[in-house]
C-alpha cells in the first residue's frame, strides 16, 4: 500500500470519526482500530488543515520559455513570487537563468 493509499484510507476513518460525535477512544473501540494510530492521523489531518502550507499544496508550476531580449525592463516594477513562507523578489533585468534555478529549487522542496 502506498503512502497515498494509506492517507486516503485514514482520511476516510478520520471523516467517519468526526461525523460520529464520539471521542477517539470510543470510536476506535467500536471500529476495532488501534487508538494510538488514530491519534497519529487525527493530529496529522488537523495540522494539515491549519497549516499555511496546506493552501499551497495544490501549487502547479508551468514551464515558460523566454528570450532575454524579449523583455524590456524600463518602467517595470519588481514582481514577487510567494511559495509558502518563502518570497522571492524579481527585479527588472534579473538573470533569467538564476531565476530558473531558484524556481527549480523551490519546486523540489
Jmol script that loads the backbone (N, CA, C; Angstrom):
load data "model"
ATOM      1  N   UNK A   1       0.852  -1.183   0.000  1.00  0.00           N
ATOM      2  CA  UNK A   1       0.000   0.000   0.000  1.00  0.00           C
ATOM      3  C   UNK A   1       0.892   1.238   0.000  1.00  0.00           C
ATOM      4  N   UNK A   2       0.631   2.142  -0.910  1.00  0.00           N
ATOM      5  CA  UNK A   2       1.429   3.362  -0.986  1.00  0.00           C
ATOM      6  C   UNK A   2       1.001   4.327   0.119  1.00  0.00           C
ATOM      7  N   UNK A   3       1.844   5.326   0.360  1.00  0.00           N
ATOM      8  CA  UNK A   3       1.527   6.337   1.365  1.00  0.00           C
ATOM      9  C   UNK A   3       0.243   7.072   0.980  1.00  0.00           C
ATOM     10  N   UNK A   4       0.066   7.320  -0.305  1.00  0.00           N
ATOM     11  CA  UNK A   4      -1.147   7.999  -0.775  1.00  0.00           C
ATOM     12  C   UNK A   4      -2.384   7.154  -0.467  1.00  0.00           C
ATOM     13  N   UNK A   5      -2.307   5.843  -0.717  1.00  0.00           N
ATOM     14  CA  UNK A   5      -3.425   4.940  -0.420  1.00  0.00           C
ATOM     15  C   UNK A   5      -3.725   4.915   1.079  1.00  0.00           C
ATOM     16  N   UNK A   6      -2.652   4.879   1.866  1.00  0.00           N
ATOM     17  CA  UNK A   6      -2.809   4.851   3.315  1.00  0.00           C
ATOM     18  C   UNK A   6      -3.468   6.142   3.810  1.00  0.00           C
ATOM     19  N   UNK A   7      -3.039   7.256   3.240  1.00  0.00           N
ATOM     20  CA  UNK A   7      -3.612   8.551   3.627  1.00  0.00           C
ATOM     21  C   UNK A   7      -5.109   8.605   3.284  1.00  0.00           C
ATOM     22  N   UNK A   8      -5.476   8.093   2.122  1.00  0.00           N
ATOM     23  CA  UNK A   8      -6.888   8.067   1.721  1.00  0.00           C
ATOM     24  C   UNK A   8      -7.693   7.207   2.693  1.00  0.00           C
ATOM     25  N   UNK A   9      -7.155   6.040   3.037  1.00  0.00           N
ATOM     26  CA  UNK A   9      -7.844   5.138   3.966  1.00  0.00           C
ATOM     27  C   UNK A   9      -8.058   5.813   5.327  1.00  0.00           C
ATOM     28  N   UNK A  10      -6.999   6.436   5.845  1.00  0.00           N
ATOM     29  CA  UNK A  10      -7.106   7.070   7.153  1.00  0.00           C
ATOM     30  C   UNK A  10      -7.945   8.340   7.112  1.00  0.00           C
ATOM     31  N   UNK A  11      -7.988   9.016   5.987  1.00  0.00           N
ATOM     32  CA  UNK A  11      -8.863  10.191   5.860  1.00  0.00           C
ATOM     33  C   UNK A  11     -10.316   9.747   5.943  1.00  0.00           C
ATOM     34  N   UNK A  12     -10.612   8.590   5.377  1.00  0.00           N
ATOM     35  CA  UNK A  12     -11.963   8.036   5.469  1.00  0.00           C
ATOM     36  C   UNK A  12     -12.308   7.741   6.921  1.00  0.00           C
ATOM     37  N   UNK A  13     -11.371   7.122   7.655  1.00  0.00           N
ATOM     38  CA  UNK A  13     -11.577   6.856   9.086  1.00  0.00           C
ATOM     39  C   UNK A  13     -11.768   8.171   9.851  1.00  0.00           C
ATOM     40  N   UNK A  14     -10.930   9.137   9.551  1.00  0.00           N
ATOM     41  CA  UNK A  14     -10.969  10.435  10.236  1.00  0.00           C
ATOM     42  C   UNK A  14     -12.331  11.107  10.018  1.00  0.00           C
ATOM     43  N   UNK A  15     -12.796  11.138   8.779  1.00  0.00           N
ATOM     44  CA  UNK A  15     -14.082  11.760   8.472  1.00  0.00           C
ATOM     45  C   UNK A  15     -15.230  11.033   9.172  1.00  0.00           C
ATOM     46  N   UNK A  16     -15.172   9.699   9.195  1.00  0.00           N
ATOM     47  CA  UNK A  16     -16.211   8.911   9.859  1.00  0.00           C
ATOM     48  C   UNK A  16     -16.215   9.191  11.362  1.00  0.00           C
ATOM     49  N   UNK A  17     -15.018   9.284  11.958  1.00  0.00           N
ATOM     50  CA  UNK A  17     -14.929   9.601  13.384  1.00  0.00           C
ATOM     51  C   UNK A  17     -15.521  10.974  13.673  1.00  0.00           C
ATOM     52  N   UNK A  18     -15.172  11.975  12.836  1.00  0.00           N
ATOM     53  CA  UNK A  18     -15.677  13.328  13.050  1.00  0.00           C
ATOM     54  C   UNK A  18     -17.212  13.356  12.990  1.00  0.00           C
ATOM     55  N   UNK A  19     -17.789  12.624  12.059  1.00  0.00           N
ATOM     56  CA  UNK A  19     -19.243  12.596  11.906  1.00  0.00           C
ATOM     57  C   UNK A  19     -19.933  11.840  13.031  1.00  0.00           C
ATOM     58  N   UNK A  20     -19.209  10.923  13.682  1.00  0.00           N
ATOM     59  CA  UNK A  20     -19.823  10.077  14.711  1.00  0.00           C
ATOM     60  C   UNK A  20     -20.188  10.840  15.976  1.00  0.00           C
ATOM     61  N   UNK A  21     -19.447  11.890  16.281  1.00  0.00           N
ATOM     62  CA  UNK A  21     -19.685  12.627  17.525  1.00  0.00           C
ATOM     63  C   UNK A  21     -19.086  11.947  18.750  1.00  0.00           C
ATOM     64  N   UNK A  22     -18.445  10.835  18.550  1.00  0.00           N
ATOM     65  CA  UNK A  22     -17.826  10.106  19.668  1.00  0.00           C
ATOM     66  C   UNK A  22     -16.413  10.605  19.888  1.00  0.00           C
ATOM     67  N   UNK A  23     -15.870  10.301  21.076  1.00  0.00           N
ATOM     68  CA  UNK A  23     -14.452  10.603  21.273  1.00  0.00           C
ATOM     69  C   UNK A  23     -13.629   9.526  20.569  1.00  0.00           C
ATOM     70  N   UNK A  24     -12.356   9.789  20.409  1.00  0.00           N
ATOM     71  CA  UNK A  24     -11.487   8.894  19.636  1.00  0.00           C
ATOM     72  C   UNK A  24     -11.483   7.483  20.210  1.00  0.00           C
ATOM     73  N   UNK A  25     -11.358   7.360  21.525  1.00  0.00           N
ATOM     74  CA  UNK A  25     -11.269   6.034  22.155  1.00  0.00           C
ATOM     75  C   UNK A  25     -12.539   5.215  21.905  1.00  0.00           C
ATOM     76  N   UNK A  26     -13.708   5.851  22.081  1.00  0.00           N
ATOM     77  CA  UNK A  26     -14.966   5.130  21.853  1.00  0.00           C
ATOM     78  C   UNK A  26     -15.090   4.686  20.400  1.00  0.00           C
ATOM     79  N   UNK A  27     -14.813   5.615  19.488  1.00  0.00           N
ATOM     80  CA  UNK A  27     -14.945   5.294  18.074  1.00  0.00           C
ATOM     81  C   UNK A  27     -13.989   4.165  17.678  1.00  0.00           C
ATOM     82  N   UNK A  28     -12.757   4.247  18.146  1.00  0.00           N
ATOM     83  CA  UNK A  28     -11.766   3.203  17.810  1.00  0.00           C
ATOM     84  C   UNK A  28     -12.176   1.845  18.363  1.00  0.00           C
ATOM     85  N   UNK A  29     -12.712   1.835  19.575  1.00  0.00           N
ATOM     86  CA  UNK A  29     -13.153   0.570  20.174  1.00  0.00           C
ATOM     87  C   UNK A  29     -14.265  -0.039  19.304  1.00  0.00           C
ATOM     88  N   UNK A  30     -15.211   0.785  18.862  1.00  0.00           N
ATOM     89  CA  UNK A  30     -16.306   0.290  18.013  1.00  0.00           C
ATOM     90  C   UNK A  30     -15.808  -0.211  16.662  1.00  0.00           C
ATOM     91  N   UNK A  31     -14.772   0.440  16.121  1.00  0.00           N
ATOM     92  CA  UNK A  31     -14.258   0.100  14.797  1.00  0.00           C
ATOM     93  C   UNK A  31     -13.105  -0.905  14.839  1.00  0.00           C
ATOM     94  N   UNK A  32     -12.682  -1.263  16.056  1.00  0.00           N
ATOM     95  CA  UNK A  32     -11.546  -2.170  16.253  1.00  0.00           C
ATOM     96  C   UNK A  32     -10.279  -1.635  15.577  1.00  0.00           C
ATOM     97  N   UNK A  33     -10.030  -0.356  15.835  1.00  0.00           N
ATOM     98  CA  UNK A  33      -8.840   0.323  15.329  1.00  0.00           C
ATOM     99  C   UNK A  33      -7.995   0.724  16.535  1.00  0.00           C
ATOM    100  N   UNK A  34      -6.686   0.620  16.405  1.00  0.00           N
ATOM    101  CA  UNK A  34      -5.788   0.983  17.496  1.00  0.00           C
ATOM    102  C   UNK A  34      -5.848   2.491  17.741  1.00  0.00           C
ATOM    103  N   UNK A  35      -6.071   2.848  18.985  1.00  0.00           N
ATOM    104  CA  UNK A  35      -6.260   4.245  19.367  1.00  0.00           C
ATOM    105  C   UNK A  35      -5.039   5.084  19.017  1.00  0.00           C
ATOM    106  N   UNK A  36      -3.835   4.562  19.277  1.00  0.00           N
ATOM    107  CA  UNK A  36      -2.631   5.375  19.031  1.00  0.00           C
ATOM    108  C   UNK A  36      -2.460   5.675  17.543  1.00  0.00           C
ATOM    109  N   UNK A  37      -2.881   4.744  16.672  1.00  0.00           N
ATOM    110  CA  UNK A  37      -2.807   5.010  15.238  1.00  0.00           C
ATOM    111  C   UNK A  37      -3.788   6.115  14.846  1.00  0.00           C
ATOM    112  N   UNK A  38      -4.977   6.056  15.415  1.00  0.00           N
ATOM    113  CA  UNK A  38      -5.984   7.070  15.100  1.00  0.00           C
ATOM    114  C   UNK A  38      -5.537   8.441  15.583  1.00  0.00           C
ATOM    115  N   UNK A  39      -4.965   8.508  16.788  1.00  0.00           N
ATOM    116  CA  UNK A  39      -4.475   9.792  17.291  1.00  0.00           C
ATOM    117  C   UNK A  39      -3.392  10.369  16.371  1.00  0.00           C
ATOM    118  N   UNK A  40      -2.527   9.504  15.874  1.00  0.00           N
ATOM    119  CA  UNK A  40      -1.485   9.962  14.948  1.00  0.00           C
ATOM    120  C   UNK A  40      -2.121  10.648  13.744  1.00  0.00           C
ATOM    121  N   UNK A  41      -3.114   9.996  13.131  1.00  0.00           N
ATOM    122  CA  UNK A  41      -3.736  10.532  11.923  1.00  0.00           C
ATOM    123  C   UNK A  41      -4.620  11.738  12.230  1.00  0.00           C
ATOM    124  N   UNK A  42      -5.274  11.757  13.387  1.00  0.00           N
ATOM    125  CA  UNK A  42      -6.065  12.931  13.779  1.00  0.00           C
ATOM    126  C   UNK A  42      -5.149  14.149  13.860  1.00  0.00           C
ATOM    127  N   UNK A  43      -4.015  13.990  14.529  1.00  0.00           N
ATOM    128  CA  UNK A  43      -3.063  15.107  14.642  1.00  0.00           C
ATOM    129  C   UNK A  43      -2.574  15.536  13.267  1.00  0.00           C
ATOM    130  N   UNK A  44      -2.285  14.590  12.436  1.00  0.00           N
ATOM    131  CA  UNK A  44      -1.759  14.899  11.106  1.00  0.00           C
ATOM    132  C   UNK A  44      -2.779  15.659  10.254  1.00  0.00           C
ATOM    133  N   UNK A  45      -4.027  15.188  10.237  1.00  0.00           N
ATOM    134  CA  UNK A  45      -5.053  15.858   9.430  1.00  0.00           C
ATOM    135  C   UNK A  45      -5.391  17.231   9.987  1.00  0.00           C
ATOM    136  N   UNK A  46      -5.457  17.348  11.307  1.00  0.00           N
ATOM    137  CA  UNK A  46      -5.772  18.655  11.892  1.00  0.00           C
ATOM    138  C   UNK A  46      -4.622  19.638  11.704  1.00  0.00           C
ATOM    139  N   UNK A  47      -3.394  19.158  11.750  1.00  0.00           N
ATOM    140  CA  UNK A  47      -2.239  20.027  11.480  1.00  0.00           C
ATOM    141  C   UNK A  47      -2.268  20.486  10.023  1.00  0.00           C
ATOM    142  N   UNK A  48      -2.594  19.578   9.117  1.00  0.00           N
ATOM    143  CA  UNK A  48      -2.667  19.922   7.692  1.00  0.00           C
ATOM    144  C   UNK A  48      -3.742  20.968   7.423  1.00  0.00           C
ATOM    145  N   UNK A  49      -4.866  20.891   8.151  1.00  0.00           N
ATOM    146  CA  UNK A  49      -5.960  21.831   7.951  1.00  0.00           C
ATOM    147  C   UNK A  49      -5.584  23.242   8.397  1.00  0.00           C
ATOM    148  N   UNK A  50      -4.743  23.352   9.420  1.00  0.00           N
ATOM    149  CA  UNK A  50      -4.391  24.670   9.954  1.00  0.00           C
ATOM    150  C   UNK A  50      -3.068  25.192   9.427  1.00  0.00           C
ATOM    151  N   UNK A  51      -2.350  24.382   8.695  1.00  0.00           N
ATOM    152  CA  UNK A  51      -1.036  24.766   8.198  1.00  0.00           C
ATOM    153  C   UNK A  51      -1.145  25.695   7.004  1.00  0.00           C
ATOM    154  N   UNK A  52      -0.356  26.798   6.989  1.00  0.00           N
ATOM    155  CA  UNK A  52      -0.385  27.679   5.821  1.00  0.00           C
ATOM    156  C   UNK A  52       0.111  26.977   4.557  1.00  0.00           C
ATOM    157  N   UNK A  53       0.932  25.942   4.717  1.00  0.00           N
ATOM    158  CA  UNK A  53       1.424  25.215   3.559  1.00  0.00           C
ATOM    159  C   UNK A  53       0.310  24.440   2.871  1.00  0.00           C
ATOM    160  N   UNK A  54      -0.767  24.134   3.626  1.00  0.00           N
ATOM    161  CA  UNK A  54      -1.852  23.387   3.004  1.00  0.00           C
ATOM    162  C   UNK A  54      -2.519  24.200   1.900  1.00  0.00           C
ATOM    163  N   UNK A  55      -2.449  25.526   2.000  1.00  0.00           N
ATOM    164  CA  UNK A  55      -3.011  26.368   0.963  1.00  0.00           C
ATOM    165  C   UNK A  55      -2.185  26.294  -0.319  1.00  0.00           C
ATOM    166  N   UNK A  56      -0.901  26.005  -0.190  1.00  0.00           N
ATOM    167  CA  UNK A  56      -0.041  25.978  -1.365  1.00  0.00           C
ATOM    168  C   UNK A  56       0.231  24.564  -1.852  1.00  0.00           C
ATOM    169  N   UNK A  57      -0.387  23.575  -1.203  1.00  0.00           N
ATOM    170  CA  UNK A  57      -0.102  22.206  -1.596  1.00  0.00           C
ATOM    171  C   UNK A  57      -0.608  21.893  -2.997  1.00  0.00           C
ATOM    172  N   UNK A  58      -1.525  22.696  -3.515  1.00  0.00           N
ATOM    173  CA  UNK A  58      -2.052  22.480  -4.854  1.00  0.00           C
ATOM    174  C   UNK A  58      -1.332  23.334  -5.889  1.00  0.00           C
ATOM    175  N   UNK A  59      -0.178  23.871  -5.538  1.00  0.00           N
ATOM    176  CA  UNK A  59       0.570  24.709  -6.461  1.00  0.00           C
ATOM    177  C   UNK A  59       1.006  23.893  -7.660  1.00  0.00           C
ATOM    178  N   UNK A  60       0.776  24.456  -8.836  1.00  0.00           N
ATOM    179  CA  UNK A  60       1.240  23.823 -10.062  1.00  0.00           C
ATOM    180  C   UNK A  60       2.174  24.797 -10.760  1.00  0.00           C
ATOM    181  N   UNK A  61       3.249  24.281 -11.297  1.00  0.00           N
ATOM    182  CA  UNK A  61       4.242  25.110 -11.969  1.00  0.00           C
ATOM    183  C   UNK A  61       4.132  24.903 -13.469  1.00  0.00           C
ATOM    184  N   UNK A  62       4.310  25.966 -14.202  1.00  0.00           N
ATOM    185  CA  UNK A  62       4.309  25.905 -15.655  1.00  0.00           C
ATOM    186  C   UNK A  62       5.694  26.259 -16.166  1.00  0.00           C
ATOM    187  N   UNK A  63       6.101  25.651 -17.248  1.00  0.00           N
ATOM    188  CA  UNK A  63       7.364  25.976 -17.879  1.00  0.00           C
ATOM    189  C   UNK A  63       7.127  27.117 -18.856  1.00  0.00           C
ATOM    190  N   UNK A  64       7.964  28.127 -18.784  1.00  0.00           N
ATOM    191  CA  UNK A  64       7.851  29.283 -19.669  1.00  0.00           C
ATOM    192  C   UNK A  64       9.178  29.450 -20.381  1.00  0.00           C
ATOM    193  N   UNK A  65       9.118  29.482 -21.695  1.00  0.00           N
ATOM    194  CA  UNK A  65      10.314  29.713 -22.492  1.00  0.00           C
ATOM    195  C   UNK A  65      10.380  31.205 -22.780  1.00  0.00           C
ATOM    196  N   UNK A  66      11.484  31.845 -22.413  1.00  0.00           N
ATOM    197  CA  UNK A  66      11.598  33.289 -22.610  1.00  0.00           C
ATOM    198  C   UNK A  66      12.982  33.629 -23.138  1.00  0.00           C
ATOM    199  N   UNK A  67      13.016  34.562 -24.067  1.00  0.00           N
ATOM    200  CA  UNK A  67      14.286  35.084 -24.568  1.00  0.00           C
ATOM    201  C   UNK A  67      14.692  36.263 -23.692  1.00  0.00           C
ATOM    202  N   UNK A  68      15.982  36.383 -23.417  1.00  0.00           N
ATOM    203  CA  UNK A  68      16.454  37.521 -22.640  1.00  0.00           C
ATOM    204  C   UNK A  68      16.148  38.833 -23.351  1.00  0.00           C
ATOM    205  N   UNK A  69      16.148  38.822 -24.674  1.00  0.00           N
ATOM    206  CA  UNK A  69      15.944  40.033 -25.456  1.00  0.00           C
ATOM    207  C   UNK A  69      14.478  40.462 -25.515  1.00  0.00           C
ATOM    208  N   UNK A  70      13.550  39.559 -25.206  1.00  0.00           N
ATOM    209  CA  UNK A  70      12.135  39.881 -25.377  1.00  0.00           C
ATOM    210  C   UNK A  70      11.579  40.736 -24.251  1.00  0.00           C
ATOM    211  N   UNK A  71      12.336  40.955 -23.205  1.00  0.00           N
ATOM    212  CA  UNK A  71      11.862  41.726 -22.076  1.00  0.00           C
ATOM    213  C   UNK A  71      12.533  43.099 -22.044  1.00  0.00           C
ATOM    214  N   UNK A  72      11.733  44.107 -21.944  1.00  0.00           N
ATOM    215  CA  UNK A  72      12.243  45.449 -21.747  1.00  0.00           C
ATOM    216  C   UNK A  72      11.963  45.804 -20.296  1.00  0.00           C
ATOM    217  N   UNK A  73      12.975  46.159 -19.533  1.00  0.00           N
ATOM    218  CA  UNK A  73      12.795  46.389 -18.114  1.00  0.00           C
ATOM    219  C   UNK A  73      12.521  47.844 -17.765  1.00  0.00           C
ATOM    220  N   UNK A  74      12.417  48.704 -18.772  1.00  0.00           N
ATOM    221  CA  UNK A  74      12.187  50.116 -18.500  1.00  0.00           C
ATOM    222  C   UNK A  74      10.788  50.337 -17.929  1.00  0.00           C
ATOM    223  N   UNK A  75      10.734  51.034 -16.800  1.00  0.00           N
ATOM    224  CA  UNK A  75       9.460  51.383 -16.181  1.00  0.00           C
ATOM    225  C   UNK A  75       8.727  50.232 -15.536  1.00  0.00           C
ATOM    226  N   UNK A  76       9.355  49.064 -15.404  1.00  0.00           N
ATOM    227  CA  UNK A  76       8.692  47.920 -14.793  1.00  0.00           C
ATOM    228  C   UNK A  76       8.985  47.869 -13.298  1.00  0.00           C
ATOM    229  N   UNK A  77       8.015  47.403 -12.555  1.00  0.00           N
ATOM    230  CA  UNK A  77       8.162  47.205 -11.119  1.00  0.00           C
ATOM    231  C   UNK A  77       8.640  45.776 -10.875  1.00  0.00           C
ATOM    232  N   UNK A  78       9.260  45.533  -9.727  1.00  0.00           N
ATOM    233  CA  UNK A  78       9.634  44.148  -9.406  1.00  0.00           C
ATOM    234  C   UNK A  78       8.385  43.294  -9.201  1.00  0.00           C
ATOM    235  N   UNK A  79       8.527  41.989  -9.391  1.00  0.00           N
ATOM    236  CA  UNK A  79       7.436  41.068  -9.086  1.00  0.00           C
ATOM    237  C   UNK A  79       7.880  40.207  -7.916  1.00  0.00           C
ATOM    238  N   UNK A  80       6.911  39.661  -7.202  1.00  0.00           N
ATOM    239  CA  UNK A  80       7.194  38.807  -6.064  1.00  0.00           C
ATOM    240  C   UNK A  80       6.589  37.443  -6.307  1.00  0.00           C
ATOM    241  N   UNK A  81       7.374  36.421  -6.035  1.00  0.00           N
ATOM    242  CA  UNK A  81       6.909  35.041  -6.136  1.00  0.00           C
ATOM    243  C   UNK A  81       6.829  34.514  -4.712  1.00  0.00           C
ATOM    244  N   UNK A  82       5.640  34.036  -4.311  1.00  0.00           N
ATOM    245  CA  UNK A  82       5.430  33.530  -2.955  1.00  0.00           C
ATOM    246  C   UNK A  82       5.172  32.031  -3.024  1.00  0.00           C
ATOM    247  N   UNK A  83       5.953  31.266  -2.267  1.00  0.00           N
ATOM    248  CA  UNK A  83       5.765  29.826  -2.147  1.00  0.00           C
ATOM    249  C   UNK A  83       5.784  29.517  -0.662  1.00  0.00           C
ATOM    250  N   UNK A  84       4.615  29.266  -0.085  1.00  0.00           N
ATOM    251  CA  UNK A  84       4.535  29.038   1.348  1.00  0.00           C
ATOM    252  C   UNK A  84       5.059  30.250   2.090  1.00  0.00           C
ATOM    253  N   UNK A  85       6.042  30.051   2.968  1.00  0.00           N
ATOM    254  CA  UNK A  85       6.619  31.142   3.738  1.00  0.00           C
ATOM    255  C   UNK A  85       7.774  31.822   3.011  1.00  0.00           C
ATOM    256  N   UNK A  86       8.085  31.367   1.810  1.00  0.00           N
ATOM    257  CA  UNK A  86       9.225  31.898   1.062  1.00  0.00           C
ATOM    258  C   UNK A  86       8.734  32.903   0.026  1.00  0.00           C
ATOM    259  N   UNK A  87       9.399  34.059  -0.030  1.00  0.00           N
ATOM    260  CA  UNK A  87       9.099  35.073  -1.041  1.00  0.00           C
ATOM    261  C   UNK A  87      10.368  35.404  -1.798  1.00  0.00           C
ATOM    262  N   UNK A  88      10.237  35.530  -3.112  1.00  0.00           N
ATOM    263  CA  UNK A  88      11.374  35.885  -3.954  1.00  0.00           C
ATOM    264  C   UNK A  88      10.998  37.153  -4.717  1.00  0.00           C
ATOM    265  N   UNK A  89      11.829  38.178  -4.609  1.00  0.00           N
ATOM    266  CA  UNK A  89      11.611  39.408  -5.360  1.00  0.00           C
ATOM    267  C   UNK A  89      12.422  39.324  -6.638  1.00  0.00           C
ATOM    268  N   UNK A  90      11.766  39.563  -7.775  1.00  0.00           N
ATOM    269  CA  UNK A  90      12.431  39.528  -9.073  1.00  0.00           C
ATOM    270  C   UNK A  90      12.375  40.942  -9.634  1.00  0.00           C
ATOM    271  N   UNK A  91      13.539  41.536  -9.765  1.00  0.00           N
ATOM    272  CA  UNK A  91      13.614  42.912 -10.260  1.00  0.00           C
ATOM    273  C   UNK A  91      13.846  42.926 -11.763  1.00  0.00           C
ATOM    274  N   UNK A  92      13.446  44.004 -12.397  1.00  0.00           N
ATOM    275  CA  UNK A  92      13.682  44.126 -13.843  1.00  0.00           C
ATOM    276  C   UNK A  92      15.167  43.920 -14.166  1.00  0.00           C
ATOM    277  N   UNK A  93      15.437  43.173 -15.210  1.00  0.00           N
ATOM    278  CA  UNK A  93      16.809  42.909 -15.613  1.00  0.00           C
ATOM    279  C   UNK A  93      17.446  41.740 -14.873  1.00  0.00           C
ATOM    280  N   UNK A  94      16.642  41.020 -14.086  1.00  0.00           N
ATOM    281  CA  UNK A  94      17.177  39.894 -13.318  1.00  0.00           C
ATOM    282  C   UNK A  94      17.703  38.817 -14.259  1.00  0.00           C
ATOM    283  N   UNK A  95      18.663  38.050 -13.780  1.00  0.00           N
ATOM    284  CA  UNK A  95      19.243  36.942 -14.524  1.00  0.00           C
ATOM    285  C   UNK A  95      18.204  35.833 -14.639  1.00  0.00           C
ATOM    286  N   UNK A  96      17.707  35.584 -15.846  1.00  0.00           N
ATOM    287  CA  UNK A  96      16.658  34.598 -16.080  1.00  0.00           C
ATOM    288  C   UNK A  96      17.145  33.188 -15.718  1.00  0.00           C
ATOM    289  N   UNK A  97      18.390  32.883 -15.993  1.00  0.00           N
ATOM    290  CA  UNK A  97      18.936  31.568 -15.648  1.00  0.00           C
ATOM    291  C   UNK A  97      18.949  31.343 -14.147  1.00  0.00           C
ATOM    292  N   UNK A  98      19.342  32.381 -13.395  1.00  0.00           N
ATOM    293  CA  UNK A  98      19.343  32.276 -11.933  1.00  0.00           C
ATOM    294  C   UNK A  98      17.918  32.110 -11.417  1.00  0.00           C
ATOM    295  N   UNK A  99      16.983  32.891 -11.960  1.00  0.00           N
ATOM    296  CA  UNK A  99      15.588  32.768 -11.550  1.00  0.00           C
ATOM    297  C   UNK A  99      15.075  31.355 -11.821  1.00  0.00           C
ATOM    298  N   UNK A 100      15.441  30.800 -12.960  1.00  0.00           N
ATOM    299  CA  UNK A 100      15.041  29.437 -13.301  1.00  0.00           C
ATOM    300  C   UNK A 100      15.575  28.438 -12.277  1.00  0.00           C
ATOM    301  N   UNK A 101      16.825  28.614 -11.861  1.00  0.00           N
ATOM    302  CA  UNK A 101      17.415  27.732 -10.850  1.00  0.00           C
ATOM    303  C   UNK A 101      16.682  27.854  -9.512  1.00  0.00           C
ATOM    304  N   UNK A 102      16.336  29.082  -9.146  1.00  0.00           N
ATOM    305  CA  UNK A 102      15.636  29.299  -7.878  1.00  0.00           C
ATOM    306  C   UNK A 102      14.256  28.631  -7.908  1.00  0.00           C
ATOM    307  N   UNK A 103      13.527  28.825  -9.001  1.00  0.00           N
ATOM    308  CA  UNK A 103      12.216  28.197  -9.135  1.00  0.00           C
ATOM    309  C   UNK A 103      12.339  26.682  -9.091  1.00  0.00           C
ATOM    310  N   UNK A 104      13.354  26.146  -9.720  1.00  0.00           N
ATOM    311  CA  UNK A 104      13.574  24.694  -9.703  1.00  0.00           C
ATOM    312  C   UNK A 104      13.785  24.194  -8.274  1.00  0.00           C
ATOM    313  N   UNK A 105      14.589  24.908  -7.491  1.00  0.00           N
ATOM    314  CA  UNK A 105      14.831  24.508  -6.103  1.00  0.00           C
ATOM    315  C   UNK A 105      13.535  24.585  -5.294  1.00  0.00           C
ATOM    316  N   UNK A 106      12.771  25.673  -5.438  1.00  0.00           N
ATOM    317  CA  UNK A 106      11.510  25.806  -4.706  1.00  0.00           C
ATOM    318  C   UNK A 106      10.524  24.731  -5.096  1.00  0.00           C
ATOM    319  N   UNK A 107      10.487  24.387  -6.354  1.00  0.00           N
ATOM    320  CA  UNK A 107       9.567  23.366  -6.858  1.00  0.00           C
ATOM    321  C   UNK A 107       9.843  22.008  -6.217  1.00  0.00           C
ATOM    322  N   UNK A 108      11.112  21.723  -5.961  1.00  0.00           N
ATOM    323  CA  UNK A 108      11.507  20.423  -5.431  1.00  0.00           C
ATOM    324  C   UNK A 108      11.546  20.361  -3.920  1.00  0.00           C
ATOM    325  N   UNK A 109      11.124  21.400  -3.248  1.00  0.00           N
ATOM    326  CA  UNK A 109      11.125  21.419  -1.773  1.00  0.00           C
ATOM    327  C   UNK A 109       9.886  20.742  -1.255  1.00  0.00           C
TER     328      UNK A 109
END
end "model"
wireframe off; spacefill off
backbone 0.3
color backbone group
